[in-house]
Each structure stands twice: as C-alpha cells, then as structure tokens.
C-alpha cells in the first residue's frame, strides 16, 4: 500500500514539475468547458432567413416582423428564389422562405409556404425547421381564427336576419290572414244579395181589347151620326139608330171599365202591379248598393293589407338574397382548409443524398485536423527530445529546411491517409468522383494549416505528453466551436463572429460546397484565399518561433557551458 502511494506521488510530481505541463493537465479541460459554456450560454438563436415574395405586401411584412421579433435576421430577395438558394449553399443564409403575395385564404385551396433548407447542416436543419414551423403554425392559427371568426360572424348575421325576417313574415302572415278574412266577409256579403227578378205575366190582351172596343165605339158613333144626318127616317130607323147608339154606349162603358177598372184585369190594376214590382226592385238595388259600398271598403282595406304583406315579403326576399350573397362570398367550405390554412413545404437544396454524403465533409475535416495536429506536435517533440537536436543548430543548414522537412513528413503521411479515405469512399460515393481532385487540394491546404498549428504547439511545450494533450484540446475547441456538434446559431454573437474565421469552419464549408453542391473554384475562391493565407501566416510564425527557440537554446547552452567551464577551472586551481 505504501509503494502504491509513493508511485502515485511520483507521477503527480512528474506532471506538476513543469509549469506548462501542470497548466495543461489541470486547466485545459476547465478552459475547454469554460469556452464552450460561455459560447453557448444564451437563450437566443440567431438564424439568417431569406424571404422571397412577389411583392412586399402587408401580410409579407407581418411575417417578417414576426420573425424579427424572435431575433431572426431577415434578408429579402426581390428577384428570384434562386439567389436565396445560392446563398444557402454559400452559408450566407440558413434557410429561404418562398411566401405568396397574400396569406389571406379566399378559397378551399390553402396557401403554400415553401422552406428551402440545406440538409447537410444536420444539426441545424431540424432546429430551423422546428423553429420556423412553430412561427408559421402560430401565423396559421391566427389566420384560422380569422376565418372561423368570419364564419361565426356570418352565422350570427344569418341568425339575426332570420329572427328579424321571421317577425316580418309573422306580420305578413297576420296581414294576409286579415285580408283573407276581409275577402271572405265580402264574399259572404255578396252571397247574401238577392239579385233575382220577379217574373210577372202581364195580360197584354186587356189593352188590345180596350183599343178594339174603343174603335168599334167610334165607328158606331160615326155610323150613328151619319145615319142621323141622312135621316129621312122612320121610327124603325130611329129604333135602329137608337140600337146602334146603345151599342156604342155599351162599348164605351166597357172601355172605361177596362181602362179605369180597379180589378187586376184593368189597366189601373196593371199599373199598380208594376208599381209594386218596381218598389221591390228598388229596395233590392238599394241593398245591393249598400253591400257594394261596404265590400268596396273591405276590398280596399284588403288591398292595402296585401300591399303591405307584399312589401314585407319583398324585403324578406331581398334580405335573404343578401344573406345568400354573403354566404356565397365565403369560398372556404372545407374543414381541412379552415383547420390548416397554411401548408408548409420543405425543399432541400441540392440533390437528395444519404447521411453519409452530408457527413462526409465534416468527417474528412475531423480526420485531417486531428491527424495533422498530432503528427505536427509529435514530430516536433521527437526532434526536440532527440540527442542530435542541439547539433542541428551548428550544421550549415537553414532553419527553414528543418521546418520544411517536418512539414513534408506530415503532409506525406496525411496524403497517404487522404488517398486511402478517398479511395475507399469511391465504393460508396460513386457519383462524386468528379469533385475529388478539388477535394484533395482543399484537404492538402487543411493539412498544412493544422500541421503548422501542431508544430507551433510542439515548439511551445517541452513535454511530449502535454503537447499531445494541448493538440487534442485545441482540436476539441475547433470542433466544438465549428457547428459540427452544436449549431453556432445557438452561440453568442461575439462567438459567432469569431468562429467565422475558425479554420475548421472554413475547411468544412469549402468541402461541403464542393462535395455537395459541386461549386467551382470561382464560387469558393474567397474562402480559399483565406485558408491559404492562414497557411502562409502560420508558416512564417513557425519560422519566427523556430528562430526564437534556437536563440533561447543557444543562450541556455552557452550559459550552462560557461558555468561548467568556470567550475572546472576553479577545480583545477584548487588541485594545484
């Protein structure tokens, strides 16, 4: 047990003997966690969203305002959606949204909103989709509420109109019933009229007989007169004349009885009968006139009532027609459209590929980064710990030669690894062999950058173990601040601005644009120039670090040699 304690104490003393080793062992993990914690210690997510619409209407501006409220950075594209899609490929925006000119649903066809996403950003695409989907679901809910409110308003208006017109129809029904009662009364009154005439057979022979008798009387009297005038008469003749005159007198008496008699056979009786019939007829006509006057008044009242009922019915018909027009104006009749007025469609940028295709650029960058960092650090440490390290400063070779040799050694090993990886990937990614030459060049530049960084770490530390740990820590920082594991859009704005120049981010972006989107060098030359500039700057930084290290080591060697020489001389003098 005591030996175990002593060995553990010895190992701890070895680790903390060098200050740099102690700092790396103790503080590297803490520093890594601190950087990551501070980077992602934010509740906001900054996503660049491209918006394209035929026109910036009120609905489109409302969507833009809704996104900006949630810290989305909105970029509008007036020309075509293709410009926005190209910016997705270059990483300028994270997603594009193709909006209709108006989000107002006017038919059973819901409005369609298209999202364009880069599926290679696996750790970001779902966050973007879920976040934007929730915003548009909220907007769709608002539109659905507006449609439902419109329908409810139409139903309320229909209910009110039906109630109002129901009362009017009830009034029209009452008025029609009243008019019907009035006409029935008129009908009954007219039915009670006695318009029949009394048929009386007047004896017209009475007048004929009276006229005949009077003519005979007149003739007899004439004859009598003539006879008297011509009379040279005798008594017999006088008797004859007397007889004729008596007959005339009788005839005249009979005529007077017929004309002035009181019985029904006389002319007076006939006239009295006529007077009675005319009186009865007058009474009937008077009753008819009164009944017609009353009926006319009733019919006028019925006509007015029917006119009012007709006006009420016309008003009701007009109101119902307006209600029908309002209901027909609402073209949304399907429940699915009311429930989901906005349909979102997801379009992927580039061709449909497997997850291996999407992860391939990131995996290549990770492999090249860690391999280059570790090889660069290890080779420098091996050289520094070599017994011939000091002699290298005294041979007639420039320090550039040693740096170039270490660089070439690392690059040769990395090239072998790259060729193996690309060769094996041909079996799975047969459609991408045409971009492999440009991928190889980018990976070669990446290997140069990370090799130089590993060499600088090797020059900065004295212990190989701490150098390797520092290389792993630096690679971990690059990896965690690259968006490969956690999306950079969830980090603070300052960290996002700094990580835009992260070598891992630049290399992975170049590989993704070339491998997934087949972009040529004309499209990616800006980022290409930046990474080449990194390699050049790091190369000169290594030369400076090598020069400083050489001066430091020579100074220590001369100081140590001078001290040892003085101690030897002093010892020799004492011996003498």
C-alpha positions as CSV (number, residue, x, y, z in Angstrom):
1,X,0.0,0.0,0.0
2,X,2.9,2.4,0.8
3,X,4.5,1.6,-2.5
4,X,1.3,2.5,-4.3
5,X,1.2,5.8,-2.5
6,X,4.8,6.5,-3.4
7,X,4.3,5.7,-7.0
8,X,1.2,7.9,-7.2
9,X,3.1,10.7,-5.6
10,X,6.0,10.3,-8.0
11,X,3.6,10.5,-11.0
12,X,1.9,13.6,-9.7
13,X,5.3,15.3,-9.1
14,X,6.4,14.5,-12.6
15,X,3.2,16.0,-14.0
16,X,3.5,19.3,-12.0
17,X,7.2,19.6,-12.2
18,X,6.9,21.6,-15.4
19,X,4.6,24.6,-15.2
20,X,3.3,24.2,-18.7
21,X,2.5,20.5,-18.1
22,X,0.6,21.3,-14.9
23,X,-1.3,24.1,-16.6
24,X,-2.3,21.8,-19.5
25,X,-3.3,18.9,-17.3
26,X,-5.3,20.9,-14.8
27,X,-6.6,23.9,-16.7
28,X,-7.1,22.6,-20.3
29,X,-10.3,20.7,-19.6
30,X,-11.6,23.5,-17.4
31,X,-10.7,26.1,-20.1
32,X,-12.4,23.9,-22.8
33,X,-15.6,23.7,-20.7
34,X,-15.4,27.4,-19.9
35,X,-15.1,28.4,-23.6
36,X,-18.0,26.1,-24.6
37,X,-20.1,27.2,-21.7
38,X,-19.6,30.9,-22.4
39,X,-20.1,30.4,-26.1
40,X,-23.5,28.7,-25.8
41,X,-24.7,30.5,-22.7
42,X,-27.5,32.2,-24.5
43,X,-31.2,31.7,-24.9
44,X,-31.5,33.3,-28.3
45,X,-30.9,31.6,-31.7
46,X,-29.7,33.8,-34.5
47,X,-30.7,32.4,-37.8
48,X,-30.4,34.2,-41.1
49,X,-33.6,33.8,-43.0
50,X,-34.1,34.7,-46.7
51,X,-37.6,35.9,-47.7
52,X,-38.8,35.9,-51.3
53,X,-42.3,37.1,-52.3
54,X,-43.8,38.5,-55.4
55,X,-44.4,41.8,-53.5
56,X,-43.8,43.1,-50.0
57,X,-47.4,43.3,-49.0
58,X,-48.8,43.8,-45.5
59,X,-49.0,40.0,-45.0
60,X,-45.4,39.5,-46.0
61,X,-44.2,42.4,-43.8
62,X,-46.2,40.9,-40.9
63,X,-44.3,37.6,-41.3
64,X,-41.0,39.5,-41.5
65,X,-41.9,41.4,-38.3
66,X,-42.9,38.1,-36.6
67,X,-39.5,36.6,-37.4
68,X,-37.6,39.7,-36.4
69,X,-39.3,39.7,-33.0
70,X,-37.6,36.4,-32.3
71,X,-34.1,37.6,-33.2
72,X,-34.2,36.2,-36.7
73,X,-32.1,38.1,-39.2
74,X,-34.2,38.6,-42.3
75,X,-32.8,39.1,-45.8
76,X,-35.3,39.9,-48.6
77,X,-34.8,38.8,-52.2
78,X,-36.8,40.7,-54.7
79,X,-35.8,38.9,-57.9
80,X,-35.9,35.2,-57.7
81,X,-35.7,32.5,-55.1
82,X,-32.6,31.1,-56.8
83,X,-30.5,33.9,-55.5
84,X,-31.5,32.9,-51.9
85,X,-30.9,29.2,-52.6
86,X,-27.4,30.1,-53.8
87,X,-26.8,32.0,-50.6
88,X,-27.8,28.9,-48.6
89,X,-25.1,26.9,-50.4
90,X,-22.5,29.6,-49.6
91,X,-23.7,29.8,-46.0
92,X,-24.8,33.4,-46.1
93,X,-28.3,32.5,-45.0
94,X,-29.5,29.3,-43.3
95,X,-32.9,29.0,-44.9
96,X,-35.1,30.5,-47.6
97,X,-38.8,31.0,-47.4
98,X,-40.9,31.5,-50.5
99,X,-44.1,33.3,-49.5
100,X,-47.2,34.0,-51.5
101,X,-48.2,37.6,-52.1
102,X,-51.1,37.3,-49.7
103,X,-51.7,34.9,-46.8
104,X,-55.4,35.5,-46.9
105,X,-57.2,32.3,-47.8
106,X,-60.0,33.0,-50.2
107,X,-60.9,29.5,-51.4
108,X,-60.7,25.9,-50.4
109,X,-57.0,25.8,-51.5
110,X,-54.7,26.6,-48.6
111,X,-51.8,28.9,-49.1
112,X,-48.4,27.2,-49.6
113,X,-45.2,28.3,-47.9
114,X,-42.0,26.7,-49.2
115,X,-38.9,26.3,-47.0
116,X,-35.5,25.7,-48.6
117,X,-33.1,24.0,-46.3
118,X,-29.5,22.7,-46.5
119,X,-29.8,19.0,-45.4
120,X,-26.0,18.8,-44.9
121,X,-26.4,21.0,-41.8
122,X,-27.8,18.0,-40.0
123,X,-27.5,19.6,-36.5
124,X,-29.1,22.8,-37.7
125,X,-31.8,21.8,-40.2
126,X,-34.1,20.3,-37.6
127,X,-33.8,23.3,-35.3
128,X,-34.5,25.7,-38.2
129,X,-37.4,23.6,-39.3
130,X,-39.0,23.3,-35.9
131,X,-38.4,26.9,-35.0
132,X,-39.8,28.3,-38.2
133,X,-42.6,25.7,-38.3
134,X,-43.7,26.9,-34.9
135,X,-43.8,30.5,-36.1
136,X,-45.8,29.7,-39.2
137,X,-48.1,27.4,-37.1
138,X,-48.8,30.4,-35.0
139,X,-49.5,32.5,-38.1
140,X,-51.7,29.7,-39.5
141,X,-53.5,29.7,-36.2
142,X,-54.1,33.4,-36.4
143,X,-55.5,33.0,-40.0
144,X,-57.6,30.1,-38.9
145,X,-59.1,32.2,-36.1
146,X,-59.8,35.0,-38.6
147,X,-61.6,32.5,-40.9
148,X,-63.5,31.0,-38.0
149,X,-64.4,34.5,-36.8
150,X,-65.7,35.4,-40.2
151,X,-67.8,32.3,-40.4
152,X,-69.2,32.8,-37.0
153,X,-69.9,36.4,-37.9
154,X,-71.8,35.2,-41.0
155,X,-73.7,32.7,-38.8
156,X,-74.6,35.5,-36.3
157,X,-75.7,37.8,-39.1
158,X,-77.8,34.9,-40.5
159,X,-79.3,34.2,-37.2
160,X,-80.2,37.9,-36.7
161,X,-81.6,38.2,-40.2
162,X,-83.7,35.1,-39.8
163,X,-85.0,36.4,-36.5
164,X,-85.9,39.8,-37.9
165,X,-87.4,38.4,-41.0
166,X,-89.3,35.8,-39.0
167,X,-91.1,38.6,-37.2
168,X,-91.8,40.3,-40.5
169,X,-93.1,37.1,-42.0
170,X,-95.3,36.6,-39.0
171,X,-96.6,40.1,-39.5
172,X,-97.2,39.4,-43.2
173,X,-98.9,36.1,-42.2
174,X,-101.3,38.1,-39.9
175,X,-101.9,40.7,-42.6
176,X,-102.6,38.0,-45.2
177,X,-105.0,36.3,-42.8
178,X,-106.7,39.6,-42.1
179,X,-107.0,40.2,-45.9
180,X,-108.3,36.7,-46.4
181,X,-110.9,37.3,-43.7
182,X,-112.0,40.5,-45.3
183,X,-112.4,38.9,-48.7
184,X,-114.3,36.1,-47.1
185,X,-116.6,38.6,-45.5
186,X,-117.1,40.4,-48.8
187,X,-117.8,37.0,-50.4
188,X,-120.4,36.3,-47.8
189,X,-121.9,39.7,-48.1
190,X,-122.1,39.4,-51.9
191,X,-123.6,36.0,-51.5
192,X,-126.5,37.5,-49.5
193,X,-127.5,39.8,-52.2
194,X,-130.9,39.0,-53.9
195,X,-130.4,39.9,-57.4
196,X,-133.3,37.7,-58.7
197,X,-136.2,39.3,-60.6
198,X,-139.9,38.6,-60.2
199,X,-141.4,37.1,-63.3
200,X,-144.9,38.5,-63.8
201,X,-147.0,37.6,-66.8
202,X,-148.8,40.8,-67.7
203,X,-152.1,40.3,-69.7
204,X,-151.4,42.5,-72.7
205,X,-154.8,41.4,-74.4
206,X,-156.5,43.8,-72.0
207,X,-155.1,46.8,-73.8
208,X,-155.8,45.2,-77.2
209,X,-159.3,44.6,-76.3
210,X,-159.8,48.1,-75.0
211,X,-158.4,49.5,-78.2
212,X,-160.7,47.3,-80.3
213,X,-163.7,48.3,-78.2
214,X,-162.9,52.0,-78.5
215,X,-162.5,51.7,-82.3
216,X,-165.8,49.9,-82.6
217,X,-167.5,52.6,-80.4
218,X,-166.0,55.3,-82.6
219,X,-167.2,53.6,-85.7
220,X,-170.6,53.0,-84.3
221,X,-170.9,56.6,-83.2
222,X,-169.8,57.7,-86.7
223,X,-172.3,55.5,-88.3
224,X,-175.0,56.8,-86.0
225,X,-174.1,60.3,-86.8
226,X,-174.1,59.6,-90.5
227,X,-177.4,57.9,-90.2
228,X,-179.0,60.8,-88.3
229,X,-177.6,63.2,-90.9
230,X,-179.2,61.2,-93.7
231,X,-182.3,60.5,-91.8
232,X,-185.4,60.7,-93.6
233,X,-186.2,58.4,-91.1
234,X,-189.0,56.5,-89.9
235,X,-189.5,55.1,-86.5
236,X,-188.0,51.9,-87.3
237,X,-184.9,53.7,-88.4
238,X,-184.8,55.6,-85.3
239,X,-185.0,52.3,-83.4
240,X,-182.1,51.1,-85.4
241,X,-180.2,54.3,-84.7
242,X,-181.1,54.0,-81.0
243,X,-179.9,50.4,-81.1
244,X,-176.6,51.5,-82.6
245,X,-176.1,54.3,-80.2
246,X,-176.9,51.9,-77.3
247,X,-174.3,49.6,-78.5
248,X,-171.8,52.4,-78.8
249,X,-172.7,53.4,-75.3
250,X,-172.1,49.9,-74.0
251,X,-168.8,49.7,-75.8
252,X,-167.7,52.9,-74.3
253,X,-168.7,51.8,-70.9
254,X,-166.8,48.6,-71.3
255,X,-163.8,50.6,-72.4
256,X,-164.0,52.8,-69.4
257,X,-164.2,49.7,-67.2
258,X,-161.1,48.3,-68.8
259,X,-159.2,51.4,-68.6
260,X,-160.3,52.7,-65.3
261,X,-161.2,49.5,-63.5
262,X,-159.9,48.5,-60.1
263,X,-159.6,44.8,-60.6
264,X,-156.5,43.1,-61.7
265,X,-157.8,42.9,-65.2
266,X,-158.0,46.6,-65.6
267,X,-155.3,49.0,-66.7
268,X,-155.2,50.5,-63.3
269,X,-154.5,47.2,-61.7
270,X,-151.8,46.5,-64.1
271,X,-150.1,49.8,-63.3
272,X,-150.4,49.2,-59.6
273,X,-148.8,45.7,-60.0
274,X,-146.0,47.4,-61.9
275,X,-145.5,50.0,-59.1
276,X,-145.3,47.2,-56.5
277,X,-142.7,45.3,-58.6
278,X,-140.6,48.5,-59.2
279,X,-140.7,49.2,-55.4
280,X,-139.4,45.8,-54.6
281,X,-136.7,46.1,-57.3
282,X,-135.7,49.5,-55.9
283,X,-135.3,48.0,-52.4
284,X,-133.1,45.2,-53.8
285,X,-131.0,47.6,-55.7
286,X,-130.6,49.8,-52.7
287,X,-129.4,46.8,-50.6
288,X,-127.0,45.9,-53.4
289,X,-125.6,49.4,-53.5
290,X,-125.0,49.4,-49.7
291,X,-123.4,46.0,-49.9
292,X,-121.2,47.0,-52.8
293,X,-120.1,50.1,-50.9
294,X,-119.2,48.0,-47.8
295,X,-117.5,45.4,-50.0
296,X,-115.5,48.1,-51.8
297,X,-114.3,49.5,-48.4
298,X,-113.4,45.9,-47.3
299,X,-111.6,45.2,-50.6
300,X,-109.7,48.5,-50.3
301,X,-108.5,47.5,-46.8
302,X,-107.6,44.1,-48.0
303,X,-105.7,45.5,-51.0
304,X,-103.7,47.8,-48.6
305,X,-103.0,44.8,-46.3
306,X,-101.9,42.7,-49.2
307,X,-99.7,45.6,-50.5
308,X,-98.0,45.8,-47.1
309,X,-97.6,42.0,-47.0
310,X,-96.1,42.1,-50.5
311,X,-93.6,44.8,-49.4
312,X,-92.7,42.7,-46.3
313,X,-92.2,39.6,-48.5
314,X,-90.1,41.6,-51.0
315,X,-88.0,43.0,-48.1
316,X,-87.6,39.5,-46.7
317,X,-86.6,38.1,-50.1
318,X,-84.0,41.0,-50.5
319,X,-82.6,40.3,-47.1
320,X,-82.4,36.5,-47.8
321,X,-80.7,37.2,-51.1
322,X,-78.1,39.5,-49.4
323,X,-77.6,36.8,-46.8
324,X,-77.1,34.2,-49.6
325,X,-74.6,36.5,-51.3
326,X,-72.7,36.9,-48.1
327,X,-72.6,33.2,-47.5
328,X,-71.6,32.6,-51.1
329,X,-68.8,35.2,-50.8
330,X,-67.2,32.9,-48.2
331,X,-65.4,30.5,-50.5
332,X,-64.0,28.4,-47.7
333,X,-66.2,25.5,-47.1
334,X,-63.8,22.7,-46.3
335,X,-62.9,21.9,-42.7
336,X,-59.3,21.0,-43.6
337,X,-58.7,24.4,-45.1
338,X,-60.1,26.1,-42.0
339,X,-58.0,24.0,-39.7
340,X,-54.8,24.3,-41.8
341,X,-55.0,27.5,-43.9
342,X,-51.2,27.5,-44.5
343,X,-49.4,24.4,-45.8
344,X,-45.6,24.3,-45.4
345,X,-43.5,22.5,-47.9
346,X,-39.9,21.6,-47.4
347,X,-37.5,21.7,-50.3
348,X,-33.9,20.5,-49.9
349,X,-31.1,22.4,-51.5
350,X,-29.1,20.3,-53.9
351,X,-29.7,16.7,-54.8
352,X,-31.2,14.1,-52.5
353,X,-28.3,12.2,-50.9
354,X,-27.6,9.9,-48.0
355,X,-26.5,10.9,-44.5
356,X,-23.0,9.7,-45.4
357,X,-22.9,12.3,-48.1
358,X,-24.0,15.0,-45.7
359,X,-21.5,13.9,-43.0
360,X,-18.6,13.2,-45.4
361,X,-17.1,16.8,-45.4
362,X,-17.3,17.1,-41.6
363,X,-15.7,13.6,-41.1
364,X,-12.9,14.4,-43.6
365,X,-12.2,17.7,-41.8
366,X,-12.1,16.0,-38.3
367,X,-9.8,13.3,-39.5
368,X,-7.4,15.7,-41.2
369,X,-7.4,18.1,-38.3
370,X,-6.6,15.7,-35.5
371,X,-4.1,13.7,-37.6
372,X,-2.3,16.8,-38.7
373,X,-2.3,18.4,-35.2
374,X,-1.0,15.3,-33.6
375,X,1.6,14.5,-36.3
376,X,2.9,18.0,-36.3
377,X,3.2,18.1,-32.5
378,X,4.7,14.6,-32.2
379,X,7.3,15.2,-34.9
380,X,8.5,18.5,-33.3
381,X,8.6,16.8,-29.9
382,X,10.6,13.9,-31.3
383,X,13.0,16.3,-32.8
384,X,13.3,18.4,-29.7
385,X,13.9,15.4,-27.5
386,X,16.4,13.8,-29.9
387,X,20.1,13.7,-28.8
388,X,21.0,15.3,-32.1
389,X,18.7,18.3,-31.6
390,X,21.5,20.6,-30.4
391,X,23.8,19.6,-33.1
392,X,21.2,20.7,-35.7
393,X,21.9,24.3,-34.7
394,X,25.5,24.0,-35.6
395,X,25.3,22.3,-39.0
396,X,25.3,24.6,-42.1
397,X,21.6,24.3,-42.9
398,X,18.9,26.9,-42.6
399,X,16.1,26.5,-40.1
400,X,13.6,26.7,-43.0
401,X,14.9,23.3,-44.1
402,X,14.1,21.7,-40.8
403,X,10.7,23.2,-40.7
404,X,10.0,22.2,-44.3
405,X,11.2,18.6,-43.6
406,X,8.9,18.3,-40.7
407,X,6.0,19.8,-42.8
408,X,6.7,17.5,-45.7
409,X,6.9,14.4,-43.4
410,X,3.5,15.2,-42.0
411,X,2.0,16.1,-45.4
412,X,3.2,12.8,-46.9
413,X,1.5,10.8,-44.1
414,X,-1.6,12.9,-44.4
415,X,-1.7,12.5,-48.2
416,X,-1.5,8.7,-47.8
417,X,-4.4,8.9,-45.4
418,X,-6.4,11.1,-47.7
419,X,-5.8,8.9,-50.7
420,X,-6.9,5.9,-48.7
421,X,-10.0,7.6,-47.4
422,X,-11.0,8.9,-50.9
423,X,-10.2,5.6,-52.5
424,X,-12.4,3.7,-50.0
425,X,-15.2,6.3,-50.3
426,X,-15.4,5.7,-54.1
427,X,-17.1,2.5,-53.3
428,X,-19.9,4.4,-51.5
429,X,-19.8,7.7,-53.3
430,X,-19.5,6.8,-56.9
431,X,-21.4,9.8,-58.2
432,X,-18.9,12.3,-56.6
433,X,-15.6,11.1,-58.1
434,X,-15.5,14.2,-60.4
435,X,-15.0,16.6,-57.4
436,X,-12.3,14.5,-55.7
437,X,-9.4,16.4,-57.3
438,X,-10.6,19.7,-55.9
439,X,-11.4,18.0,-52.5
440,X,-7.8,16.7,-52.5
441,X,-6.4,20.2,-52.9
442,X,-8.6,21.6,-50.1
443,X,-7.6,18.8,-47.8
444,X,-4.0,19.4,-48.6
445,X,-4.4,23.1,-47.6
446,X,-6.2,22.0,-44.5
447,X,-3.5,19.5,-43.6
448,X,-0.9,22.3,-44.0
449,X,-2.8,24.7,-41.6
450,X,-3.3,22.1,-38.9
451,X,0.2,20.7,-39.3
452,X,1.6,24.2,-38.7
453,X,-0.6,24.6,-35.7
454,X,0.6,21.3,-34.3
455,X,4.2,22.3,-34.9
456,X,3.7,25.5,-33.0
457,X,2.3,23.6,-30.1
458,X,5.3,21.3,-30.3
459,X,7.6,24.3,-30.1
460,X,5.6,25.8,-27.2
461,X,5.8,22.8,-24.9
462,X,8.7,20.7,-23.6
463,X,6.9,17.5,-22.7
464,X,5.5,15.4,-25.4
465,X,2.6,14.3,-23.4
466,X,1.5,17.8,-22.6
467,X,2.0,18.8,-26.2
468,X,-0.3,16.0,-27.4
469,X,-2.9,17.0,-24.7
470,X,-2.7,20.6,-25.9
471,X,-3.1,19.4,-29.5
472,X,-6.2,17.4,-28.6
473,X,-7.6,20.4,-26.6
474,X,-7.0,22.8,-29.5
475,X,-8.7,20.4,-31.9
476,X,-11.6,19.9,-29.4
477,X,-12.0,23.7,-29.2
478,X,-12.0,23.9,-33.0
479,X,-14.5,21.1,-33.2
480,X,-16.9,22.3,-30.5
481,X,-16.9,25.9,-32.0
482,X,-17.4,24.8,-35.5
483,X,-21.1,23.9,-35.6
484,X,-20.4,20.2,-36.3
485,X,-21.7,19.1,-32.9
486,X,-23.6,22.2,-31.6
487,X,-25.0,24.7,-34.0
488,X,-23.2,28.0,-34.0
489,X,-26.5,29.8,-34.3
490,X,-27.2,28.9,-30.7
491,X,-24.0,30.7,-29.5
492,X,-23.5,34.3,-28.6
493,X,-23.0,36.9,-31.4
494,X,-19.3,37.5,-30.5
495,X,-18.5,33.8,-30.6
496,X,-20.3,33.5,-34.0
497,X,-18.2,36.4,-35.4
498,X,-15.0,34.8,-34.1
499,X,-15.8,31.3,-35.2
500,X,-16.4,32.5,-38.8
501,X,-12.6,32.5,-39.0
502,X,-12.2,29.1,-37.4
503,X,-10.0,27.0,-39.7
504,X,-12.2,24.0,-39.1
505,X,-15.3,26.0,-40.2
506,X,-13.7,27.4,-43.3
507,X,-12.3,24.0,-44.4
508,X,-15.6,22.2,-43.7
509,X,-17.5,24.9,-45.6
510,X,-15.2,24.6,-48.6
511,X,-15.6,20.8,-48.6
512,X,-19.3,21.0,-48.3
513,X,-19.7,23.5,-51.1
514,X,-17.5,21.4,-53.4
515,X,-18.7,18.0,-52.5
516,X,-22.5,18.6,-52.0
517,X,-23.2,21.5,-54.4
518,X,-20.4,21.0,-57.0
519,X,-19.3,24.6,-56.8
520,X,-16.4,25.6,-58.8
521,X,-13.3,27.5,-57.6
522,X,-14.8,30.7,-59.0
523,X,-17.5,30.4,-56.3
524,X,-15.3,29.5,-53.3
525,X,-12.2,31.5,-54.1
526,X,-12.7,34.0,-51.3
527,X,-12.7,31.3,-48.6
528,X,-9.9,29.5,-50.5
529,X,-7.7,32.7,-50.3
530,X,-8.4,33.0,-46.6
531,X,-7.3,29.4,-45.8
532,X,-4.2,29.8,-48.0
533,X,-3.4,33.0,-46.1
534,X,-3.7,31.1,-42.8
535,X,-1.2,28.5,-44.1
536,X,1.3,31.2,-45.2
537,X,0.9,33.2,-41.9
538,X,1.4,30.1,-39.8
539,X,4.4,29.1,-41.8
540,X,6.1,32.4,-41.1
541,X,5.0,32.2,-37.5
542,X,6.7,28.9,-37.2
543,X,9.9,30.3,-38.7
544,X,9.8,33.1,-36.1
545,X,9.1,30.6,-33.3
546,X,12.0,28.3,-34.5
547,X,14.3,31.3,-34.5
548,X,13.3,32.3,-31.0
549,X,13.7,28.7,-29.8
550,X,17.1,28.5,-31.3
551,X,18.3,31.7,-29.6
552,X,16.9,30.5,-26.3
553,X,18.5,27.1,-26.5
554,X,21.9,28.6,-27.6
555,X,21.7,31.0,-24.8
556,X,21.0,28.3,-22.3
557,X,23.7,26.1,-23.8
558,X,26.3,28.9,-23.6
559,X,25.3,29.8,-20.1
560,X,25.5,26.2,-19.0
561,X,28.8,25.6,-20.8
562,X,30.3,28.8,-19.4
563,X,29.2,27.9,-15.9
564,X,30.6,24.4,-16.2
565,X,33.9,25.8,-17.7
566,X,34.3,28.1,-14.7
567,X,33.7,25.4,-12.3
568,X,36.3,23.2,-14.0
569,X,38.9,25.9,-13.9
570,X,38.2,26.6,-10.3
571,X,38.6,22.9,-9.5
572,X,41.9,22.7,-11.4
573,X,43.3,25.7,-9.4
574,X,42.3,24.1,-6.1
575,X,44.1,20.9,-7.1
576,X,47.2,22.8,-7.9
